Amino acid sequence: MISSAVFAQAPVTYRVSFPAPQHHYADVEMVLTDLPAGALELRMSRSSPGRYALHEFAKNVFDVKAFDASGKELSIVRSNPHQWTVPEHQGRVRVVYKVFGNRVDGTYLGIDMSHAHMNMPATLMWARGLDARSVRVTFVPPAGSPWKAATQLFPTNDPWTFTAPNLQYLMDSPTELSDQSFGSFKVRNPDGREQTIVTAVHHDASDAEIDEYVAGTEKIVREHAAIFGELPQFDGGTYTFLGDYLPWGGGDGMEHRNSTVVAEGASIRGNVRGVLGTVSHEFFHAWNVERIRPKTLEPFDFEDANMSGELWLAEGFTQYYGQLSMARAGLANAEQTMLSLANSALGVASSPAHQFRSAVEMSQLAPFTDAANSNDPTNYGYTFINYYPYGSALALALDLTLRERSNGKITLDDYMRAMWRVHGKPSAAPGYVAKPYTLADARARLAELVDDRGFADNFFSRYIEGR
């Protein structure tokens, strides 16, 4: 009899190849061994880390087959739009399928002759009940291609094979295969620990422009580290920026635990400063969301949308610091940055939507507004304020208020450091957060910071939970 402990240790292996990238699809082979008795439920994710709406990745999967250890084809039942079930097996199943993808951004799969841009929920099936198993992924580039791999997945002795400790980490690990340019620099924390920041950029720019991009990224990284007093402990000691800056790309940025996707639907040529704003926003997420994470987003649910009432803080405060840090780093005009933040805040303040929803309730609408698609009209034009500018306005107001009431001794930086110390810094297994926060926790950290519970209660009651 095989124990459940052995089941948890048996790795899941994938082989991902691109026999005809001009047709925008990948061939995927998935092998599962030491399976417990009973039906094997294979799923494609309905959502993706960093996104808050459903995106139904199963729609692009086709030609699905399953085989036993002898190569005999097994019966598959399409149980629902997102699941393929193998009713009977002998403990080992090999699954093969094709998946189409032709969109380059932080959410989807994009394959063409120049690269494979993979968001894992849009690419890889997974098996229910095997979340704790380790994973091994081998990529097979097209024959003769100049592609190289960039990913936060853990490397092995084979440059095309990588591992993940569990499903959560796997699904949070975007991967770019292309003829990309690599750069790197090191940042040392106050405790002496040194970590490496990698830039992997698929582009059509000059070497000088890529050097400028790397230099700007380093300024941003150091500016954010100064806010928190340190970098997070990146798994493997490395953080990777996956940049796609080509005219056929889609504009997007998407945060992950030890990496981020930054894509623009334009060339980086002549526009290096223009693309660094997204770099700044996404790197702040290395603390805020990836480690300072709302309990409503932990763990991430791949079968449904996670609804969170804290996106005004998770995304909105990140929006504020993304802009502010660009100015602090000397990469944007300080006066224009403050004018932009103030104008955005005025737009939020003048919206009629306040009478209908609080900042918490605006955040809870993310499953319907975060790149979500619907055919029928809504009245969001006057009942909804996006949590990005809403949260940024709240961050600006709180920052100025803290400075005013303390004669400049306390700022929003201090609040973010308090959230980091209590909720972000405690260590956990890769893919998980040890101490996610609640709305009550966010309120308590503010009260502790200013030593005034009444101030924190008033701020949260009026401006966060109130209208």
N, C-alpha and C positions, 0 to 999 in steps of 0.2 A: 504494500500500500504506500502511495506517495503522499507525503504530508503537504499541507497548505504552505508551509515554509519553503519547501522545494519549489512549489508552483511559483511563489513570489520571486524566486531567484532565477528561474529559467528565462533567459533573455528573449526579447522579440527582435527579429532581424528584418531589415528592409534592404532592397536593392532597387535603386532608382536610376533608370537609364533614359536616354533621349535619342531614339533611333531616327527620328525625322523631325528635328526641332522646327523646321519650316512649317510644319503642320500644328505646332503649338500643343503638343501633348507629351506626357511622360509615360513610360512603362514602369509599373511598380510591382515588385514581388515582396510579399510579406510571409515570413515563416514563423509559426508558433509551435512550440514543442512542450511536452509534459503538461498537456492540457487536462484539466479535470473533466470528469464525465459530464455529459449534458450538452445541450445545444451551445454552439459557439456563435456569439452575437457580434458581428462586425459593424462598426459605425463610421460614418463620416461626420465630422463636427458640424454643428449648426452655428457656431460662433467662434470668435478668435480673441486671444488675449490682447487687450488694448482697444478692442471694439466692444460696443455695448448693445448692438442690435444683432438680429439674426441674419445670416448671409447664405445659408443653405448650400454648403459646398458639395453636397451629394449630386447636385444637378449636372455636374461636369464629369462624373464618373461613368465609365462604360466598359463593356466587354469583361465582366467580372467572372472569374472561374476559381474553383477551389479543388485541390488534389490531396490525396493521402500520401503516406510515406512511400508507397509503391508506384506512385504516379497515376493512380486511378482517380478519375474525376468524381468529385463528391457533389451531392445535390445541394443547391442553394435556394433558399426561399427569400423573396423580397418582402420582408416583414412590414416595412413602412417606408416612407420616402427617404429615410436616412439610414436604414439598416438592411444588411444582408445576413441571413441566419443559415448556418450549416447545422442541420438538425442532428446528424450522426457523424461521428469521427472516431478514430482510434488513438487519440492523444497527440497526433501531429497533423497540422494542416498547412499547406502552402497555398496562398491566395495570390492571384495575379489579376491586374486590372490596368486600364488606361485612364488617365485623367487629363482633361483639356484645360488649358489656361492661357489667356492672352491679355492679361491686365497687370501692369507693373505699378504696384503701390504696396502699402503695408499690410493689406488684407488678403490679397488674392495670389494666384499663381500666374506667372508670366514667362512664357517660353518662346524664344525665336532663335534665329541663327546666331545671334550675338551673345545670348546668355540664357540661363535658367534662373529665374528670380522666384524663390519658393517661400511662401508662408506655409508652415507645416499643416495647420488645420485644413487648408485648401488642397493639400497634396496627399497626406497619408491617412489611410484607414487606421483604426485601432479597435481593440477587442475589449468589450465590457468585462469588468472584474479583474483586469490585469494591469491596473494603473501603477502598481508598485514595482512592476518588473523593469529591469534595466533594458536598454535599447541599443542596438548597433545598426548604423545606417551606412551603406556604401553607395556612393554616387558613381555613375559611369558616364563620363562626358562623351560627346560625339567623337568618332574616330578622327584624329588629326586636328582637333580643335585646340586653340591656345588657352582654354578655360583653366582657371584656378579657383579653389574653393575658399570662401570666407563665411564663418559661422561662429556662434557661441557654443555649438556642440563641442564636446571634448575631443581633442585629436588623439590619434593612435599612431603607430609606426607607419601605417599606410596613409599617404596624403589624401586619399579619397574615402577613407573610412573614419567614422566618428561615433561617439557614444553619448547617451543621455542616461541619467540615473533613474528616471521615471517618466510617466506620460506627461505630467505637468511641465516638466522641463523640456521635453521633446517638442511639445506643441508651442512652446514659448521661444523656439530657436529658429528664426528665419535663416535662410541660407542663400547665398549668391554664388553662382558659378559663371565666370566670365573672364575675359582678358582684362582684368581690373588692375588698377595701380594701388600698391600698398605703401602706406606710410606708418610711422609709429613714433611715439615719444613716451617717456616714463614720468610718473608723478610719485613723489615720496610723501607719505603721510607723516604727521607729527610723531608717530611711534616708530618711525624709521622704515615701515613696510613700504616697499616700492611696487607699483603696479604699472602695467603697460596699456596704453591706449592705442588702438589700431584704427587706421582709416583704410577702408577697402572701397575704391571708387571706380565705378564703371562709367566711362565718360568719353567725350571727344575734345577735351581741352588740352592746353599746352602743359608742359612740365612745370613751368613757372606758375601757372594758375593752380595746379594741384599743390604745389609747395605753399602757395598763399592760403589755400583751403586748409591744409594741415596746420599751418601757423595760426590761423583764425580759430580752428577747432581747439588747439592747445590753450589759447587765451580763454575760451569759453569754459573749458574743463577746469582750469585753475580758478576762474572766477566763481564757479559753482562750488568747488571744493572749499573756497574761503568762506562761503555762506554757512556751510555745515561744519567747518573746521576739519574736515577729512573727506576722503573718498570712501564709498562703501567698500566692503570686502568682496571684490568681484570673484566669482567662482573661477578657479584656475588662474587668478591674478591678472586677467585681461578683460578689457571692454572693447567692443568692435563697432565702429560706425559703418553700416552697409549703405553706401551711397550709389544711387542710380540717377545720373543726370544726363538724360538723352531726350531728344525731341519726341520720341514715341513713348516715353515713360509717363506715368500719372503722378500728379502732385500729391504728396502724402508724407506723413511721418508717423512712425509707430514704435512705441517704447517696448523694450524687453528687459529681462533681468540683467544680462551682461552685454547687451547690444541694442542697436536701434536701426530701423530702416528709415532712410531719408531719401525720398524720391521726388524729382521735379520733372514736369513735362516740358522741359526746355534744357538747352545746353548750359553747362556751367561757364562756358566761355564768356568773358566780359561781365560775369554776374556772380562772382564768388561771394561778395558781401550779401548779395540778395538771397543766397541759399543758406547762409549761416544762421538765420533766425530760426529755422526749423531745427537745426543742429542744437541750438541753445535750448529750445523748448524740450526736445526729446531727452537731452542729457540730464536736465533737472529731474526728469522722471526716474532716473536711476535711484534717486532717493524717494521722491514723492510719487507714489503709486506702486512702484516695483518693490519698495521695502516699507515705506510709510504707507501702508495699504489699508483701505477701508475693509472692515470685516465683511461687508456685503459683496466684496470682490474676491474673497479668499475662502476656499480654493475656487479657481475658475471653473465654471460649468460649461462643458462642451456640448451639452445636449439642450441647453436653453440659454436665454439671455440672463446675465446677472443684473438685477436692478439695484442701483445704488443711489442713496440720497446724499452722498458726500462728494459728488463730482464737482461742485462749486469749489471745493478745496483741492481735490485730486487733480482736476484739469484746469480750473480757473486760476488757482494760485500759481500753477505751473505756467500758465499763459502770462501772468504778470511778471514772473521772474525770468521767463524766456526773453521778454523784451528788455526788462531792467538790466539783466546781466550783459546783454549786448552793449548797452550804453556804458556800463561799468567797465567793460573790457576794452572800451575805445573802438568798438566796431560799429557803433551807431551814434548819431548825434544826440547828446543828452537832452537838450531842450526839445528837440522834435520827438524824442521818445516819451518824455513826460507829457507833451501836448497830445500825443496819440493816446496814451493811457487815460488822460483826463477826458478827452473827447469821447472815447469808448465808454467811460463811466457815466458821462452825461447822457449818452444814448440809452444806457441801461436805466438810469434814474428816471428818465422821461417816458419810459414805456408804460402803456396801460396794463400790461400783463401782471403787474404787481398785485392788482386787485383779485386776481384769480389763483395765483400760485406763489408759494415761497421759493427760496433758493433750493431747499430740499426737494420740493415737488418738481421744480424745473429739472433737477438732476435725475429724478425718477422717470422723466420722459425720454431719457437717452435711448431706450430700446426702440423708440419710434422715430428718433431724429438723428441718430448717429450713422449717417449714410444708409439709413433704412429706406426701403422702397414701398410705396403704396400708390394705388391708382385713384383713390377718392380724395377730394379736397379736405383740408383741415382749417381750423380757425387760428392756427398757431401764429399768424401774423400779428394778432393783438392779444393772444393769451400765453405766449411762450417767449422766454428770453433764454438764449443759449447759455449753458452753464460755463462756457469758456469766457465770454465777456462779462457775464454776471459775476463769476468768481474773481475775475481780474479786478472788477470794480470794487468788490468787497475787500480784496487784498490791498488795493491802493488806499481805501478809506481806513482800514485797520492799521496799516503801516503809518499813515500820517497821524492818526489818533494816538497810537502808541508813542510816537516821537514827541507829539505835543504834550501829552500828559506826564512824560518822564523827562522833559527837557533834553530829549535826544539820547537818553541813556538806554532806552529799550526800543527796539525796532521789530519789524516782522521777521527779520533774520533770526532774532532770538526765539520767536515762536516756532519757526521751522526747526531750529536746533533742538528745542524741547520736544517736539514731535519725533524727531530723529532719535534722540537718546532713549525715549521710552518705548516707541513703537517700531522704529526702523532698524536700529542697531542690533538688538538681540538676534543671535544667529539661529538659523533653521536649515533643514535639508534643502539643497538646491531645488528650486521650483516652488518653494513654500515660504510663507512669512510666519515668524514665531509669535508676534503679538500685534495682530491687526487691530485697528482702532474703531470705535463707535463714535456716533455724534456726541454722546456724553463724554467720551474720552477727549475729544477735540475741545469741548467746552472746559473740561477740567484742566487741561494743559494751559489754556489761556488764563484761567483763574490763578493757577500757581505762578505763572510768569509775572503777573502784575500784582500778585498778593491781594486780590480784590475779587471775591466771588460775585459781588453785585455787578461789577463792570462786565464780567464774562457772561453772567446770566442775562443782562440787558442786551448785550451784543447779539447773543444767540437767539434770544426770545424775539427780538425786534427784527433783526436783519437776516437771520438764517432760517429759523422756523416760522417767523412771522412774515408779514407782507409789507 
